[in-house]
Amino acid sequence: MTRVFIPFTPTSQVLMKTVLIVEDDLINARVFSKILTKRGGLEVKHTENVEEVMRIAQAREADIILMDVSLSRSVYQGKSVDGIKITQMLKSDPQTASLPIILVTAHAMEGDRENFLKQSGADGYISKPVIDHQQFVDQIVALLPKDS
């Protein structure tokens, strides 16, 4: 009898990536969260609190951010901010500039995608509603940093 030794490697622990969802619509946040955990095997955090977004990004507690463009209640340092402004702030900070950010928006008019990407410096764009769940997961996974 030949014995074959197969080493156990807890890959799910090693490879688990975290997505930060910045979304003011709780239903959208829950739907995204469920899709990403069930289909993508990803960990998910959610907040629309801008200070918390900045803290999580600076502490490297997320590997990628899904940023809603229209954040109706978000305020930072006393000023109302949207997802474009938050993305600009993150991309202009050397500490968080390399963190991939995907804009998520219901504004899907012709030219919006290019305009929002150019304006914000984001790495990707997904329009709502998300219909193809696998494509949604694939777009996010494609932008996740690869482990070196």
Backbone bond lengths (Angstrom), bond angles and torsions (degrees), N, CA, C in turn:
res aa  C-N    CA-C-N  psi(-1)  N-CA   C-N-CA  omega(-1)  CA-C   N-CA-C  phi
1 M - - - 1.452 - - 1.535 109.09 -
2 T 1.321 116.25 127.72 1.454 121.69 178.97 1.520 109.26 -97.60
3 R 1.313 114.71 132.57 1.469 118.67 177.27 1.529 108.92 -99.88
4 V 1.295 114.48 134.81 1.460 119.96 176.36 1.525 107.44 -113.47
5 F 1.313 114.70 124.81 1.460 119.34 179.37 1.528 109.20 -94.75
6 I 1.316 116.10 118.39 1.460 121.17 176.95 1.527 106.98 -111.31
7 P 1.331 115.83 111.01 1.478 117.64 -178.28 1.527 110.99 -66.96
8 F 1.315 115.02 139.91 1.464 120.43 177.25 1.520 108.88 -87.44
9 T 1.312 115.56 125.21 1.461 119.89 175.56 1.521 108.47 -125.56
10 P 1.302 117.07 120.02 1.473 119.99 -178.98 1.531 110.69 -75.23
11 T 1.329 116.22 74.63 1.462 120.70 -174.05 1.526 112.70 -61.06
12 S 1.318 116.52 -35.29 1.469 117.06 -178.21 1.529 110.90 -62.73
13 Q 1.334 116.92 -33.05 1.464 120.68 178.48 1.528 110.85 -71.37
14 V 1.318 115.90 -41.21 1.449 121.17 -175.57 1.525 111.29 -73.61
15 L 1.314 116.44 -40.50 1.459 121.00 -171.95 1.526 114.54 -94.54
16 M 1.329 117.40 -3.15 1.464 120.11 -176.63 1.531 111.05 -60.38
17 K 1.315 115.73 122.46 1.459 121.42 179.38 1.521 108.64 -108.40
18 T 1.329 115.66 153.26 1.458 120.86 -178.04 1.523 110.75 -114.29
19 V 1.328 114.60 130.89 1.461 122.50 176.60 1.525 107.42 -106.56
20 L 1.326 116.05 127.83 1.465 120.71 173.43 1.519 107.53 -96.82
21 I 1.320 116.15 119.20 1.463 121.29 178.32 1.528 107.75 -98.27
22 V 1.337 115.56 118.61 1.467 121.06 177.20 1.525 105.00 -107.65
23 E 1.321 115.01 101.05 1.470 121.22 -169.87 1.512 108.36 -150.85
24 D 1.355 117.30 132.48 1.465 119.92 -179.26 1.527 113.22 -92.40
25 D 1.322 117.64 -8.94 1.461 121.66 177.51 1.529 107.91 -97.46
26 L 1.335 115.79 110.43 1.458 121.48 -175.21 1.524 112.64 -59.98
27 I 1.324 117.07 -35.98 1.468 120.20 179.59 1.532 110.21 -64.86
28 N 1.342 116.87 -46.78 1.466 120.10 176.42 1.526 110.81 -58.74
29 A 1.324 116.68 -44.69 1.465 121.04 -179.34 1.528 110.56 -59.46
30 R 1.326 116.68 -42.67 1.477 120.33 -179.96 1.520 111.46 -66.91
31 V 1.331 116.33 -42.54 1.471 120.68 179.39 1.530 109.82 -62.40
32 F 1.341 117.03 -49.26 1.475 120.92 179.26 1.523 110.35 -58.57
33 S 1.329 115.48 -44.45 1.453 121.55 -177.95 1.526 110.86 -60.00
34 K 1.313 116.25 -47.07 1.467 121.20 -179.04 1.527 110.86 -63.00
35 I 1.330 117.39 -45.02 1.469 121.53 179.66 1.529 109.66 -60.76
36 L 1.334 116.73 -46.73 1.463 121.02 -175.20 1.523 113.24 -69.18
37 T 1.328 117.58 -35.56 1.463 119.56 179.16 1.527 110.85 -77.78
38 K 1.331 117.16 -44.61 1.474 120.72 -176.41 1.534 112.20 -74.01
39 R 1.319 117.73 -49.60 1.469 121.01 -176.52 1.513 113.85 -86.90
40 G 1.341 115.61 -33.52 1.460 119.00 -173.84 1.513 114.81 -100.10
41 G 1.348 116.69 -11.95 1.456 119.76 -177.71 1.521 112.26 62.47
42 L 1.323 115.39 31.84 1.463 120.73 -176.54 1.526 110.61 -104.10
43 E 1.319 115.63 154.21 1.456 121.01 171.66 1.513 107.10 -86.32
44 V 1.322 116.77 149.43 1.460 119.88 -176.70 1.522 110.51 -132.68
45 K 1.329 114.78 138.16 1.473 121.95 169.91 1.516 105.45 -121.95
46 H 1.326 116.53 150.77 1.462 120.07 179.04 1.522 110.45 -136.89
47 T 1.323 115.36 135.38 1.464 120.76 171.91 1.522 108.19 -161.96
48 E 1.311 115.06 155.92 1.470 118.99 169.08 1.533 108.69 -119.83
49 N 1.325 115.74 3.97 1.459 121.78 178.61 1.532 108.39 -77.49
50 V 1.317 116.48 115.74 1.469 121.60 -172.32 1.531 111.64 -64.10
51 E 1.337 117.68 -39.93 1.473 119.96 177.35 1.520 110.24 -59.31
52 E 1.342 116.12 -41.40 1.461 120.80 -179.95 1.534 110.87 -67.69
53 V 1.326 117.26 -39.18 1.473 121.49 176.84 1.527 108.84 -58.52
54 M 1.324 117.25 -47.96 1.467 122.26 -178.95 1.537 111.03 -62.65
55 R 1.325 116.29 -42.01 1.467 120.95 -179.76 1.527 110.72 -64.38
56 I 1.343 116.91 -47.03 1.469 121.69 -179.55 1.527 110.14 -61.77
57 A 1.328 116.34 -43.29 1.468 121.03 -179.39 1.530 110.47 -64.56
58 Q 1.325 117.22 -46.11 1.466 120.91 -177.84 1.523 112.08 -68.33
59 A 1.329 116.80 -30.76 1.465 121.17 179.74 1.531 111.38 -85.11
60 R 1.317 116.93 -0.08 1.475 122.38 -179.41 1.530 111.98 58.36
61 E 1.340 115.67 38.65 1.463 120.66 179.55 1.521 111.92 -89.22
62 A 1.338 116.55 1.01 1.468 121.43 176.15 1.523 107.74 -135.03
63 D 1.324 116.04 147.22 1.464 121.04 179.07 1.525 111.76 -95.72
64 I 1.331 115.47 -18.67 1.465 121.45 -179.57 1.528 107.89 -159.15
65 I 1.328 116.85 152.96 1.464 120.95 179.24 1.521 109.52 -121.61
66 L 1.335 115.73 132.71 1.467 122.19 169.18 1.520 105.40 -99.45
67 M 1.329 116.76 114.72 1.469 121.72 -171.53 1.522 111.00 -112.84
68 D 1.328 116.28 115.47 1.463 120.41 173.60 1.529 107.53 -68.06
69 V 1.323 116.44 135.09 1.464 120.12 -179.10 1.531 110.60 -72.10
70 S 1.325 116.76 -44.66 1.477 120.95 -175.51 1.518 110.66 -99.19
71 L 1.306 116.75 90.03 1.463 120.88 176.63 1.518 107.31 -97.94
72 S 1.330 116.53 104.65 1.459 120.01 -171.57 1.523 114.58 -73.66
73 R 1.331 117.49 -25.47 1.471 119.14 -175.35 1.520 114.24 -113.45
74 S 1.319 118.63 7.07 1.467 120.07 -173.91 1.526 112.71 -82.44
75 V 1.330 113.95 130.77 1.460 121.49 -179.39 1.524 107.73 -130.18
76 Y 1.338 116.12 137.95 1.461 120.64 176.98 1.519 108.43 -134.90
77 Q 1.329 115.95 124.51 1.461 122.91 -178.24 1.534 111.56 49.77
78 G 1.332 114.75 44.08 1.463 121.37 175.54 1.519 115.50 82.62
79 K 1.330 117.55 -4.02 1.468 120.11 -179.13 1.520 110.89 -112.95
80 S 1.324 115.22 144.31 1.458 121.27 175.82 1.537 108.60 -71.21
81 V 1.334 117.35 130.89 1.471 121.10 179.94 1.519 110.36 -131.02
82 D 1.330 114.59 150.68 1.465 119.43 175.20 1.528 108.66 -111.13
83 G 1.323 116.16 -178.32 1.459 121.41 -177.76 1.516 113.18 -63.14
84 I 1.329 116.76 -31.20 1.472 120.74 178.48 1.531 109.23 -64.44
85 K 1.326 116.58 -47.16 1.472 121.96 -178.71 1.534 110.82 -64.27
86 I 1.332 117.13 -43.38 1.469 120.46 -179.98 1.534 109.52 -63.45
87 T 1.324 116.52 -41.45 1.469 120.92 178.38 1.524 110.03 -62.16
88 Q 1.330 116.80 -43.70 1.475 120.87 177.93 1.531 110.67 -58.73
89 M 1.325 116.41 -42.85 1.469 120.69 -179.89 1.531 110.49 -63.37
90 L 1.333 116.66 -44.59 1.464 120.54 -179.29 1.529 111.23 -66.55
91 K 1.328 116.86 -40.59 1.462 121.16 -177.74 1.528 112.45 -72.89
92 S 1.341 117.23 -23.70 1.468 119.89 -179.58 1.530 112.19 -88.58
93 D 1.328 117.78 -8.43 1.459 122.30 178.86 1.532 108.63 -94.46
94 P 1.345 118.37 118.38 1.470 120.52 -178.02 1.536 113.34 -55.05
95 Q 1.325 116.27 -28.02 1.468 121.17 -179.32 1.536 112.03 -70.11
96 T 1.341 117.68 -27.73 1.467 120.78 -175.37 1.530 113.05 -122.81
97 A 1.326 117.51 1.45 1.470 121.43 -174.04 1.527 113.97 -60.25
98 S 1.329 116.82 -31.28 1.473 119.35 -176.81 1.533 112.98 -86.36
99 L 1.320 117.45 -5.73 1.465 121.45 179.80 1.530 109.32 -70.09
100 P 1.345 117.96 119.81 1.476 119.13 -178.90 1.531 111.54 -65.31
101 I 1.334 115.43 136.42 1.463 121.40 178.67 1.525 108.32 -128.69
102 I 1.332 115.32 128.86 1.463 121.06 176.11 1.518 107.61 -112.59
103 L 1.331 116.17 123.00 1.463 120.86 176.07 1.525 108.52 -75.80
104 V 1.326 115.60 139.38 1.456 121.03 176.58 1.518 106.11 -126.00
105 T 1.332 116.45 125.59 1.462 117.84 -175.39 1.520 112.88 -153.57
106 A 1.307 114.51 153.39 1.466 121.00 173.69 1.527 109.47 -88.00
107 H 1.334 117.02 -9.44 1.470 120.97 177.10 1.516 108.58 -77.10
108 A 1.309 115.95 91.99 1.465 119.31 -174.61 1.524 111.32 -119.22
109 M 1.305 116.51 40.18 1.464 120.89 176.36 1.525 108.53 -77.17
110 E 1.315 116.15 160.00 1.450 120.02 178.60 1.527 110.15 -59.87
111 G 1.313 116.67 131.40 1.459 121.39 179.76 1.517 113.86 92.31
112 D 1.343 117.82 -18.70 1.470 120.57 -179.25 1.523 111.73 -60.63
113 R 1.329 116.55 -45.64 1.463 121.62 -177.48 1.536 110.06 -53.96
114 E 1.327 116.58 -56.06 1.465 121.77 -177.48 1.526 110.91 -62.34
115 N 1.334 115.50 -43.62 1.457 121.17 -178.82 1.530 110.97 -61.99
116 F 1.338 117.46 -49.15 1.468 121.45 -178.99 1.522 111.36 -64.06
117 L 1.335 117.25 -41.92 1.462 120.54 -179.64 1.529 110.82 -64.19
118 K 1.319 115.94 -44.11 1.464 120.90 -178.95 1.533 110.36 -65.87
119 Q 1.327 115.61 -45.63 1.459 122.06 -177.33 1.533 111.96 -63.88
120 S 1.328 116.81 -40.07 1.461 121.18 -171.29 1.522 114.43 -94.31
121 G 1.336 116.58 -28.69 1.460 119.68 -173.62 1.518 112.23 83.00
122 A 1.341 117.22 11.78 1.464 121.66 -179.58 1.528 110.66 -66.06
123 D 1.330 114.70 163.25 1.466 121.80 -176.52 1.524 113.45 -94.28
124 G 1.332 116.63 -16.28 1.461 119.68 -178.11 1.512 111.12 -161.17
125 Y 1.332 115.14 174.45 1.463 121.92 -174.59 1.526 108.51 -149.37
126 I 1.308 116.64 129.56 1.469 122.26 176.06 1.519 107.21 -129.80
127 S 1.336 116.55 130.78 1.461 118.09 178.73 1.529 110.71 -94.24
128 K 1.333 114.58 145.66 1.468 122.09 177.48 1.525 107.73 -95.86
129 P 1.290 119.47 152.32 1.463 126.23 -1.96 1.525 111.41 -74.43
130 V 1.328 114.98 151.83 1.466 120.92 176.08 1.524 107.29 -81.67
131 I 1.315 115.84 115.48 1.464 120.67 -177.77 1.529 110.82 -101.35
132 D 1.327 116.42 -47.38 1.463 120.99 -179.68 1.534 108.40 -91.85
133 H 1.331 115.96 98.27 1.461 121.15 -174.78 1.522 112.44 -63.03
134 Q 1.331 117.39 -39.47 1.466 119.41 -178.70 1.530 110.74 -67.50
135 Q 1.322 116.32 -39.97 1.467 119.89 177.86 1.535 110.36 -62.86
136 F 1.328 116.40 -39.22 1.463 123.33 177.23 1.535 109.61 -57.57
137 V 1.336 116.47 -51.09 1.462 121.63 179.23 1.527 110.26 -62.25
138 D 1.324 116.65 -44.49 1.473 120.89 -178.64 1.524 112.10 -60.41
139 Q 1.340 116.87 -40.34 1.471 120.66 179.50 1.528 110.89 -63.12
140 I 1.308 116.45 -38.33 1.473 121.25 -178.94 1.530 110.10 -73.05
141 V 1.330 116.36 -47.80 1.458 121.14 -179.65 1.532 110.98 -59.65
142 A 1.338 116.73 -37.35 1.467 121.09 -179.12 1.528 112.14 -60.89
143 L 1.341 117.12 -29.91 1.467 121.06 -178.69 1.529 114.03 -95.95
144 L 1.327 116.11 -3.80 1.467 118.16 178.09 1.517 110.30 -65.77
145 P 1.333 117.49 140.42 1.464 119.67 177.86 1.531 109.37 -62.62
146 K 1.314 116.61 136.97 1.468 120.94 177.85 1.510 108.15 -82.17
147 D 1.320 115.45 139.55 1.479 119.00 177.77 1.510 109.11 -68.16
148 S 1.333 115.87 134.61 1.469 118.39 -180.00 1.495 111.90 -87.78
